[in-house]
Amino acid sequence: MKSRVLSVGLVQTKVAKDKQATLAMTAERVREAARRGAKLVCLQELFASEYFCQSEDHAQFELAESIPGPTSAAMAKVAKELGVSIIVPLFERRAPGVYHNSLVVVGPSGEVLGQYRKMHIPDDPLFYEKFYFTPGDLGFVAVKTPEVTVGPLICWDQWYPEAARLTALRGAEILVYPTAIGWHPSEKAEYGAAQLSAWQTIQRAHAIANGVFVVAVNRVGHEGPEGGGLEFWGHSFVADPFGVVLAEAGEGEEVLVVECDLGRVEEVRRNWPFLRDRRIDAYSGISSRLLDG
């Protein structure tokens, strides 16, 4: 099997309250990943600000910006400087009153290669995203970079096998999930280990079912009031097309650089031909909410 080795960088960090400080810190982390050989660098969900969705506050809409805008331009400058592609998640202001949880894929010349808007929007305690974000309307996309075809998805999307499948069917070799997920501190002792395990398991399953690499990039640190808020659990990781975890971060700030042999996609799919054996004639019900009666 022909080897195509790509080094992928994962930037797992805490977020400063000052946006410019966060942008500068993130740029340095991207430079570190590039020095260590990364040609594709992935940032965490809404990386330029603290996770503001813990409350419903109209003032937080001021954090949103257009595409192109200051955040995408800053990361495009870094991408061009280093000759790398970067997954850049941000809070998109599309029009007055219409906002998205989005990302852009920036290429090594600083150009925008593609855009994705988060399709699945959660509404849970301290994750009040439906207040802020309009569901994505660009569909599931696969974006060609010079090194790889990447399938960008965002956080809550990572729980949906349909999203992974449709992105893989569009030709993605790597599914990338920028993430902001963490524990409610009061629940961590009882439920924390099971929640983290479920998060890892579902994404490894996407890798196996679709014969693709999966890259999950989460933030770390406590955000919100003392004794409450969210404790982001980190544990960013890369899984190969058979679900083997190639590398995993801890719960602190870390830059992972992981070699991915893209030839494994072909190898695994030849031996475990799940896509070949799909019964596409029998799946019409998948587009229904429930199959009542």
N, C-alpha and C positions, 0 to 999 in steps of 0.2 A: 504494500500500500504506500503510495507516495506521501512523504511527510511534508506538512505545511505548518511550521511552528510559528505561533503568534504569542507574544508576551502581552498579557492583559494586566493593567493596573487598576486596583480598587482603592479608593481614597475614603477611609473610614475616620471621621473626625467629630469632635465637639464643634458647636457653632457659637461664635461670638455674637454679642448683642449688636455690635457695630458691623454693618454690612460691608464697608470697605475693608475692615480688618479681616473679615471672613474671606472676601475675595482674594486678598493678598496672601493669606495663609493657605487657601486652597491652591492658588497658583504655585506656591512653593512645594506643596505635596505633589502636584502634577509634575513639576520639574524633577522631583525625587524619583517618581515612577519612571519617567523618561530616561533618567540617568541609569536606571537599573534595567533598561531595555524595553520598557512597555511601548507599544505602538498604538494601543487602544486603551484609553483611561476612562474609568467610569466614576462619576460622582454620585452622591447620595441624593435622595428626594428633597426638593426644595432647599438645596444646600446653602443658599445665600442668606438664609434667615433662620431664626429659631422656629420651631414647629408651632405656628400661630393658631392652628385649628383646635387647640385645647379649649377655646371659648368662642362664642359667637360675638364678634366685635367688628362693627362696620369700619372702624379706624384701620383695621388690618388690610383692607383693600388697597390702601396707599402703598403697600409693598409690591403690588403687581406692576408689571411693565410689559411693553410691547415686544414683539419679535419681528425684526431685530431690535435690541435695546441694550442698555448698559451691561447687564450680566452676560448675555450671549456675546456681545462685542469684546468684553474683557477676556472671556475664555477663548474666543476665536483668535485673539492676539497671542495668547499663550500657545494654542495649537500650532499656529503658524511659526512661532519662535522655535518650537521644539520639533516640528514635523510629525505630530501625532494627531490621531483622531480622539475627540473627547465627547462623552455623553454628558450633556449639560441640562439638568432638570431646573425648572424655574416656574414661578407664579406668573402666568400669562394674562395680560389685560388685552383681550381681543377687541372689545368695544365697551362703551359705557354700560355697566351692569352685566357684562358677559365676561367671565373669567374662567380660566382653565388651569389645571395642574398638568403642566406640559414638560416636554424636553425637546432639545434639538441635538442632532448629531452633527458635530462640527468636524470638518476634514482637515488634513495636514497643511492645506494652504489657507486655512482660516475660513473656508467657505461652508455654508450650511448645506449639508447633504440630505437632510430629511428632518421631519418634525413628527412628533407623536403627542396626542392629548389623552390623558388617563381616561379609560373607558368605564371602569368600575369605581364608583365613588362611595365610600363608607359613611355611615352615620352611627357612631358608637360613642359612649362616654369618653371625652377628651380627644375624640377623633371626629369632630363635627365638620366634615369636609363638604357635605351637601349644602351647607350654608354659603360656602365660598366658591365651589367649583361647578361649572356646567359640565355634564358628561361629554367625553370626547366624541367628535364626529368625523374624524379622519380614518376611522377603522383601524385594523391591525396592519402594521407595515413592516417591511423588511428594507433595510437601508444598506446600500453597497458603499463600503469604504475601500480604500486601496488594498487593504489586507484581508477583509472578511465581510460577509453579509451579516449584519447585526439586526436582531429583532428587539426593539426597545419596548418595554412595558413598565408600569410603575406600581409599586407597592401592592395595594389591594388587588390589582390584576393578577398577582402571583398565586392567588388561591383558585383561579379559574382555569381548568384544563382546556376549555374552549379557546381562551385567549392564547395559550401556549401553542395549541394545535394549529390554529389559523395563521399564527405568525410563522410557525415552522413551515407550513404548507406554502407560504410565500417565498420560501428560500432561505430563511434565517439559519445560520450555522451556530450562532450564539444568541441565546435569550438573555437580555440584560434587565435586571429589576432594581432600579434605584428605589430605596426604601427608607421609611421613617416608622419603625415599629419598636414598641417597648412595653415594659411592664407598668401597670399601676402598682406603686410600691406596696400598697396594702395587700395585694394579691400575690406578690412574687413568691413568698414562701410556700404557699399552697399550690399555686398553678404554674409558676414560672417555668419549671423544667419541661412540663408537658406542652406549654405554649411554644417555647423555643423549638422543641422537637417536632411539633406539628409543622411549624414554619419551614424548617429544613426539609422535612420529609416530603411535603407537597411539591417543593421545587425540585428536589432530586427526582421525584416521580415524573415531572415534566421533562427532565433531561432524558430519562429512560424511555418514556412513551414516544418521544419524538426523535430520539437519536441526535440530540444537540447538546452543546455546552450550555450551562446555566451559570450566570454571574449575578450574585445578589450583593448589593452594597448598602449597608445600613449605617445610620449614625450612632453615636454613643453619647453618654453623659445624661445628667438629670436636667430636665427643663420644666419649669413651673414652680409653684409654691412649695416650700419646705414641708415635707410630710405628705405631699400630694404630687400633682403633676405626673410626668412620665419619666421612667428610667429606660432610655434607649439601650437595647441590649447588644448592639454590635453584631459580632459573629458573622461578618461578611464572609462569603465563601465562593468557591468555584467548583462545580461538579462537571465531570466529563459526560459523554453521551451514554454511558451506562450507569450514571448516578454516583460514580466514585468521587468522593470529595478530595480534590487535588490540594487544596489549601483552605484554611479557615483562620480568621482573625479571632482575637479574644474580645473582651469587653472594654478595652481602652483604645486610644487613638492609634491607628496603624495604617501603613501603606503596604498592601500586598501586591506583589508582582508574580504572576503565575503563567508558566508556559503551557499553552494549549496546542496540541498537535491536531490541527483541523482534519487531518487524514482519518482521525478516529470516527468522524461522522460517517464516512463511507464504510469503514470497517464494521462498525457496530450495526449499521442498517443492513449490511449484507447478511450478518449472522442472526440478527433479531429483526426480521422484516415486518415490523408492525405497520408501517405505512403501506406496504404491499398488500397486506392481508385485511385491510380495513374493508368493512361491508358498507360502502357508501350508498348502496341501494336501500339500506335498512335504517338509515339514521334520520329520516325526515322529522321525527318527533323532537329532535334536539333543539329545534327553534321554538318549541312550545314551553310556556311557563311550567305547566304540569300536564300529564296525560290523564285527565279526568275521565273516568268511565272506560 
